[in-house]
């Protein structure tokens, strides 16, 4: 049975994070790395950088891995 990555929401078969959200040792990547990679993904889909950042931080705030992260809360407060 599949479920979703707690960092990005991608469907996965096991574990709590997908292969894209972990480092070489299997641990969740740090906030800065994950944020930049998720913003880059939004930009590839056509969003301008400021919009991609807003969309990414808003989405990250809904994910279990990031919803209580201080950087997410601080960036949300700016919007």
Buried (B, 14 or more C-beta within 10 A) or exposed (E): EEEBBBBBBEEBEEEBBBEBBBEEEEEBBEBEEBBEBBBEBBBEEEBEEEEBBBBBBEBBBEBEBBEEBEBBEEBEEEE
